[in-house]
Amino acid sequence: TGTTFTADLYTSGQFTVTAELYTSGDVTFSTGFTAAAGSTFSGDLYTAGDTTFSTGFTALTGTTFTADLYTSGQFTVTAELYTSGDVTFSTGFTAAAGSTFSGDLYAAADATFNAGFTANAGSTFSGDLYTAGQVTPLSALGSLP
């Protein structure tokens, strides 16, 4: 059932939660993990392996994914989200100011950026795309004088 960590949590192996996971401290996964519906991370979240959220989740502070990230539900980050791997959203998501995606970004529903963003080649948005800041497609950078 629901699992709560009120301090930091570290794991070096595969991590699976079949119900909610709540943390008030930082969370570090040196390999991937799977989080069930309703999971909430109120501290920083770091993962070095692929990450799967079976539905959406909420991360309240800086969140970093160094491998691929997949989510099948609503995705909300109230502070920065950093990724160095591909990101796939099968439903809409909201990215806070300062978020960076260095891999390809795929969204099957509406996407909202509270500040500008840069999209790699291969990124796709099948829903509406909203941004409050500058949008820079990497394909355009090569054509600059």
C-alpha positions as CSV (number, residue, x, y, z in Angstrom):
1,T,0.0,0.0,0.0
2,G,1.1,3.6,0.4
3,T,4.7,4.2,1.3
4,T,6.0,7.3,3.0
5,F,9.6,8.4,3.4
6,T,10.1,11.5,5.6
7,A,13.8,11.7,5.0
8,D,16.1,10.9,2.0
9,L,15.7,7.6,0.1
10,Y,18.5,6.0,-1.9
11,T,18.5,2.8,-3.9
12,S,20.9,1.1,-6.2
13,G,18.6,-1.5,-7.6
14,Q,15.3,-1.7,-9.5
15,F,12.5,0.0,-7.5
16,T,8.9,-0.8,-7.9
17,V,5.9,0.7,-6.1
18,T,2.5,-0.9,-6.5
19,A,0.7,1.9,-4.6
20,E,1.5,5.5,-3.8
21,L,5.0,6.6,-2.8
22,Y,5.4,9.9,-0.8
23,T,8.6,11.5,0.1
24,S,9.5,14.7,2.0
25,G,13.2,14.3,1.4
26,D,15.4,13.8,-1.6
27,V,15.1,10.6,-3.6
28,T,18.0,9.0,-5.6
29,F,17.6,5.9,-7.9
30,S,20.8,4.7,-9.4
31,T,18.8,2.4,-11.7
32,G,15.3,2.8,-13.0
33,F,12.1,2.5,-11.1
34,T,8.3,2.3,-11.5
35,A,5.9,4.5,-9.5
36,A,2.2,3.8,-9.1
37,A,-0.6,6.3,-9.4
38,G,-0.6,9.2,-7.0
39,S,3.1,9.2,-6.2
40,T,4.4,12.5,-4.8
41,F,8.0,13.7,-4.4
42,S,8.3,16.8,-2.3
43,G,12.1,16.8,-2.4
44,D,14.5,16.5,-5.3
45,L,14.2,13.3,-7.4
46,Y,17.2,11.8,-9.3
47,T,17.3,8.7,-11.4
48,A,20.1,7.2,-13.5
49,G,18.0,4.5,-15.1
50,D,14.8,4.4,-17.1
51,T,11.7,5.7,-15.2
52,T,8.1,4.7,-15.7
53,F,5.1,6.3,-14.1
54,S,2.0,4.2,-14.6
55,T,0.0,7.4,-14.2
56,G,1.0,11.0,-13.5
57,F,3.0,12.2,-10.6
58,T,3.9,15.5,-9.0
59,A,7.5,16.6,-8.2
60,L,7.8,19.8,-6.1
61,T,11.5,20.7,-6.6
62,G,14.3,20.0,-9.0
63,T,13.9,16.7,-10.8
64,T,16.6,15.0,-12.9
65,F,16.3,12.0,-15.2
66,T,19.6,10.8,-16.8
67,A,17.8,8.1,-18.8
68,D,14.5,7.7,-20.5
69,L,11.3,8.8,-18.8
70,Y,7.8,7.5,-19.6
71,T,4.5,8.5,-18.2
72,S,1.0,7.5,-19.1
73,G,-0.8,10.1,-16.9
74,Q,-0.8,13.8,-16.2
75,F,2.7,15.0,-15.4
76,T,3.2,18.2,-13.3
77,V,6.5,19.6,-12.1
78,T,6.4,22.8,-10.0
79,A,10.1,23.4,-10.4
80,E,12.7,22.5,-13.0
81,L,12.7,19.1,-14.8
82,Y,16.0,18.0,-16.4
83,T,16.4,15.1,-18.7
84,S,19.4,13.7,-20.7
85,G,17.4,10.8,-22.2
86,D,14.2,10.7,-24.2
87,V,10.9,11.7,-22.7
88,T,7.5,10.3,-23.6
89,F,4.2,11.7,-22.4
90,S,1.2,9.7,-23.5
91,T,-1.0,12.4,-22.0
92,G,-0.5,16.1,-21.4
93,F,2.1,17.7,-19.1
94,T,3.2,21.0,-17.6
95,A,6.9,21.9,-17.4
96,A,8.0,24.7,-15.0
97,A,10.4,27.5,-15.9
98,G,14.0,26.3,-16.3
99,S,13.1,22.8,-17.5
100,T,15.5,21.2,-20.0
101,F,15.1,18.2,-22.3
102,S,18.3,17.1,-24.0
103,G,16.8,14.0,-25.5
104,D,13.8,13.8,-27.9
105,L,10.5,14.9,-26.4
106,Y,7.2,13.2,-27.4
107,A,3.8,14.4,-26.2
108,A,0.5,12.8,-27.3
109,A,-1.6,15.5,-25.7
110,D,-1.4,19.2,-24.8
111,A,2.0,20.4,-23.5
112,T,2.5,23.6,-21.5
113,F,5.9,25.2,-20.8
114,N,5.9,28.1,-18.3
115,A,9.0,29.4,-19.9
116,G,10.8,28.8,-23.2
117,F,12.2,25.5,-24.3
118,T,14.4,24.0,-26.9
119,A,13.2,20.9,-28.8
120,N,15.6,18.3,-30.4
121,A,15.0,16.9,-33.8
122,G,12.6,14.0,-33.5
123,S,10.4,15.7,-30.9
124,T,6.7,15.5,-31.6
125,F,3.6,17.1,-30.1
126,S,0.3,15.6,-31.2
127,G,-1.7,17.9,-29.0
128,D,-1.6,21.7,-28.5
129,L,1.7,23.3,-27.4
130,Y,1.7,26.3,-25.2
131,T,4.8,28.3,-24.1
132,A,5.2,31.6,-22.2
133,G,8.8,32.0,-23.4
134,Q,11.1,31.6,-26.4
135,V,10.9,28.4,-28.4
136,T,14.0,27.2,-30.3
137,P,13.8,24.2,-32.6
138,L,17.3,22.8,-33.0
139,S,16.7,22.3,-36.7
140,A,16.6,26.1,-37.0
141,L,19.9,26.6,-35.3
142,G,21.9,25.3,-38.2
143,S,20.4,27.7,-40.6
144,L,21.4,30.8,-38.7
145,P,23.9,33.1,-40.4
